[in-house]
Amino acid sequence: FEKYRQYYLSNQGRKILLSTMEKAVPFMDYIQSRVTEYAVPQELAYLPVIESAFSPFAVSKSGATGIWQFMSNSINGYGLTITEWVDERRDFMKSTDAALNKLMDNYKELKDWPLAIAAYNAGLGSLRRAINAAGSNCDFWTIYDKGLVSRQALDYVPKFLAVASILRYPDLYGLELPSPSIKWETISLEQQVDIKLLATKAEIPLETLKLGNAELHYTITPPENRYLLKIPADKSDQVKTILADSNAPLVRYEIYKVKQGDTLSVLARRYKSSVNAILAANHLTSKHRIRAGRWIKIPSRGYVYAERRQTA
């Protein structure tokens, strides 16, 4: 612990902490509010410092993903899904709730926060085996001294405790941390939205929307089910006004899964597009047939109109 604490209080360590907390700015308000709501130790808000440096796009060598570094085989029961459209391990809201629930589950079983944190890294099964080997009344430091889990897991807890002890009380160490400056609001979408178009119309930095909705595989929201779009709360009224304007489409394309019996002409009429526009958008010729189960792009009415006007 002291080794790590001295490192993070060095000039290089301080630069790393300040740089990491700059990256945390979009997420810390939500994370700290959830930590308070779950009534868990406030220090847990800083676990992403050593997990991902607060990058929702972080991927480890083993495939762990997102701010809280979930493996694809560890999301069951924690409300996270992975589809062809989203990877909710990168959703900072859902993954924060999932991580805190996982940590609470570890604590309920192990009755000790350092052990629960070690289990977050090494797995609950690994800690159970270590405790059985060390004796039921052991604590984390007993397991540390006996080397009963991996070296990575042994270092994980003192490293986290050193980071948290500094960031929890930055004034004691002369650190001026950036303030969490973004409050988010979620809007349930009833239509697809290209966040590039929304960013332009609502005058929101595209990078902000990408960070807030990092779970998206594309810049367009999913075509099925209602997607919860995260936007800066101070832009709420402006975004809602834009979404309510049916004459200003927020996608260049509708993404549609072909059903049995669909034809290009039927889809063109339904979406007020054109057969030629659909063919061009999907790099098809008139000889191609569309098969049930295939996803295709259908140019939106406003986009087709704009293209025709530019051509004219």
Secondary structure, DSSP 8 states (H G I E B T S, - for coil): -HHHHHHHTSHHHHHHHHHHHHHHHHHHHHHHHHHHHHT--GGGGGHHHHHTTT-TT-B-TT--BTTTTB-GGG-TTTT--B-SSBBGGG-HHHHHHHHHHHHHHHHHHHS-HHHHHHHHHH-HHHHHHHHHHH-TT--HHHHHHHT-S-HHHHHHHHHHHHHHHHHSSGGGGT---------EEEEE-SS--BHHHHHHHHT--HHHHHHHTTTBSSSB--SSS--EEEEEGGGHHHHHHHHH-TTS-S-SEEEEE--TT--HHHHHHHTT--HHHHHHHTT--TT----TT-EEEEE-HHHHHHHHHHH-
